[in-house]
Amino acid sequence: VALAAMVGAFIRVACTRLRVWEVESSFTGLLVAQILGCVLMGLVRRHSHAITKASPSILGRVLFVSLTTGLCGSLTTFSGWNYECNKIFFLQCD
């Protein structure tokens, strides 16, 4: 799970470095990371039976939890989203 979480965090940081619409904030990259994480979570959840069936032992369950909680959880971290929203809000209030 921890290894998948590190991969998800790396992807999230890479997405925040993207300059999608030439905006100074990393908000757009974080939005891309959020959407990507949600789509991946939906795909993994939809195919969860196939994942656990491919490896009926505990390995299938570990893979499922690693992909959902580890990878997608760290990719769609709420703290980063909350930080960027607050940053944009308070910068516009000045």
Salt bridges, closest charged atoms under 4 A:
GLU84 OE2 - LYS87 NZ 3.45
